[in-house]
């Protein structure tokens, strides 16, 4: 079972889907969150092809969603080389703001 912070549905969903016009970015964010929790790890290594297959999105749409999430600092992407399969870490920047405030 994947547990979501209420912020994800209350704030992040309207922001990514409505403001950014990218429901795919929201879907990929949820997908990565679930995959990381299911693996019981901090990060998960996935190819764009795997993400596309498992979410029903095209590979290019998954790539664009990853780029948006990385730009918005909602995920961290690490690559050991230019052609290596990336490793993804889901970030929760609102959690740090809650602790600071």
Buried (B, 14 or more C-beta within 10 A) or exposed (E): EEEEBEBBEEEBBEBBBEEBEBBBBBBBBBBBBBBBBEEEEEBBBBEBEBBBEEBEBEBEBBBBBBEBBBEBEBBBEEEEEEEEEBBBBBBBEBEEEEEEE
